[in-house]
Amino acid sequence: MNTKKNLLKNSVKNESDSKIDGIVIEKPTCLKLEKLKEIYKFSMIIRNNLSDDVKITKVEFPKTNSQCRILSVVENFLLKSGEILEVQCECTSMHMGKSQEYFLVLTEKGEVNEWIDILVESNSRQTYGNYQKRNTNYKYQMNGNIVKGERIAAPPRFIAVKCLNYTLPKRLFDVVTKYTNSFLDVALLKEDLSLIKPCLSENLTFNNYLDKFHTLLYLEEIQHVIEMSSYDQDYAVFIPNNEFLMLEIENLSERRPSIIVGDKIIAKDSYGHSTTEWEGFVHKTGAKHVYLKFSPVFHDTYNGEDYQIHVVASRSAIRRLHQAVDLSVKNLGGELLFPSKIKVKEPQVKFSLNGVSKSSNNGCRKEMLKKIMEYNSKSPLEKEEYKEQVLKQSEENMLKLEWYNETLNRYQKEAVKNVLLGETRPMPYIIFGPPGTGKTVTLVECILQILRLIPSSRLLVTAPSNSAADLIALRLIETGVLKPGDLVRYVSFSYVSSVPEALAPFSTTGDLSIEGTNTRAPRILQNGLTLGSTVSVLGRHRITVSTCSSAGALYAMGFPKGHFSHILIDEAGQAMEPEIMIPLVFLDSSTGQAVLAGDPLQLGPVVLSKLSEECGLYESYVERLLNRFPYVRDPIGFPDTGGYDPRFITKLLCNYRSLPSLLKLTSTLFYNDDLIPMLSDEDGGSEAVVLLEKLREILVTDDSIKKLPNIVFHGINGENFQTPDSPSWFNPSEASQVFFYINELYRLGLKAGDIGVISPYVKQVKEIRSLLNEAEFELPRIGSVEEFQGQEFNIVILSTVRSSQEYINSDIKHSLGFVSSPRRLNVALSRAKILLIIVGNPNLLYGDKYWQSVINYVVKEGNFIGCPLIFE
């Protein structure tokens, strides 16, 4: 697999190239098999139509890892004129879908060759129809007499800071919803909307900031309404379950957007016998049920009747985003939203490291030198001695920076030191963390050092998702540095049942009432989680950890701007700009500091509306800053720090996740070849080398090969399909090949936790999962690219699905699949620690410049197998 000869054999074009007129090879029309590892015997006929005899020196299938082999050895055989030679062969199927094998006859007069077609296809495959349009009877608002349901918690009567309603404009709603295709035509819609909102076609500026982001958020909400309408039912039946009524919804846990706690369902009689509409709130969700509470009257009278239901998502989150847009302009202003100047301040903390000062010389040292100069009554010698004495005392009085995590590398330490200095605050400091470089570890050290070196500090630490917020809170607790009461994990009511057990004693919800107006006391649950902490109790903690969205509740509770001295946001590249603004508006622009940690080259925020995405909502605040002075990369001005001004940004470079050959691919494609591998594949006793050695028999056929591949591309020439009930795509041949690999990995001793399976299409995820369930296999992690961001596995199998050029342009247009989607590809390629197996159609993918680099890299390393490559 690893020789140049093998590389050439695997790259031969799909065409017969007989070099001897008169020597003819007769072959089967097509070898048809139904499953992998099936054995099929066949014959190849060599006919000599020449007038002379011909000596056949050798007959072979020369491709590396060929599916075919010669059963009867043929060497130096004299084939007489007019006669035939029947060569017995055997095929063991290795690739699902269409593939070819290369049959070579070597003679004393030259060589003759022929390609054999092989098709491996399950008889159980169905015929799949085209996608059908979805119901587009979208509802702007509910009409009729609505009977209120029972909320999770009664809304407070008096709130310190009320959030405006930000009612969805009906005019925008009507324009968007008239486009009824499953994939709306963004160009036509944009043309219509530009007459109402010209800002959509304009570049973002401080002057149009409010109008543009409010409009983008309204468009996002409209798309959310459209997507949520897929849950609507005409004839639904509720199931009584204690104090709840359950509603069954197929595949609830897999569908996006999800129904979440706090959403509501409006129910009315399916047959129009009553105009009354009943409001039910979602109190909890299961794999395929939602648990609802309506009015007690409805619960008492319901007797299994059919009801028409309509799902209405809670607007709390979207209203907070709108509020953050307004507050960002008011509290942060143009200097922070659109930075263009460098203003250097005194360091916020003076510290020394190993006796060497890391702070500016313009502060206390100047005062000391001034005293020296003023002390002129002493002799020159005495002055010099006094000067040394004062400087020594000054260094001793400085705080010493002692690392909590001694294993930090130089780039991580530089990031922490630059954050502590904060010379360009309040302009956000960016920790640029490519995959596996320890971004969260660095942020944890920043938090602990700020806590120790700046006693007056109060930190708000946020992330876009609960899982990311939980991770950083747990990491902080596990250091053992924090004292009781230092940290609180603020959560919403909808997340209470999902809080990790270890975090529950540190977690709380908030009482949004003005303090003193609520007679209910906070309640502590059995797991230690507190319900209903007041603003005064929450405000005592030094570190508050929450999601970006939940931080909006702190504003409603009355926390003022400046209460938090430091705002730190993890995974900042995955959040929409208004989402980042929710915590950022607490920043005091004269004294505070903001730190954003993330990677703008991986997947950005999840945006439902294609128009909002195209018009700027997909661009994160981090990405926007990195495209502006003074954050923009300047390799000439800052050659020693990766081209970035260290006063504003530190790029982490040491990768602790992937083996060198895996890392080389993503580093070259996306990170200017800057990343440094910290793992080695030379250590024979390392976990990586031992694991690869266990897989030797499925990676190479030549036992003499010492260095095993870390990345394999298995070419599959399959077909992609849709079903009538879904716009998503799947490829049965690829799914079967993935199943084969998982079966082999399990056979060789690997566990489900070692394996991750990624596909860009939900339908392919379901197809692979279905095959594994039928075989009663333990399921590894299987999901879309979005579900894998931030994850890592020893072995990752990637199914690309697409095998038809016809739909590639649609994928590009609608940001699907892997073609023309470098961020999605970056995430997919960077999840594997030891081995990456790509299953896909190389000839289709080769048209994309990023995939071209991937395929060239794999072919050059000799690690391509499967269908022939038909490109140069």
PyMOL commands that set and color helices and strands:
alter all, ss='L'
color gray80, all
select helices_A, chain A and resi 4-10+170-177+186-196+198-201+209-231+252-254+296-301+316-331+333-337+364-374+380-397+410-421+439-453+466-478+493-498+504-506+535-538+551-557+572-574+577-584+610-617+621-626+639-641+660-670+687-694+696-699+732-747+752-754+762-774+785-788+805-813+822-829+842-845+849-860
alter helices_A, ss='H'
color red, helices_A
select strands_A, chain A and resi 23-26+31-33+39-48+54-60+68-70+77-79+84-92+97-107+110-120+145-147+233-236+238-241+244-248+264-269+276-285+289-293+307-312+351-353+356-357+399-400+429-432+459-463+487-490+507-510+523-524+530-533+543-547+566-569+593-598+649-651+654-655+676-677+711-715+755-758+781-783+793-799+832-840+864-866
alter strands_A, ss='S'
color yellow, strands_A
deselect
rebuild
show_as cartoon
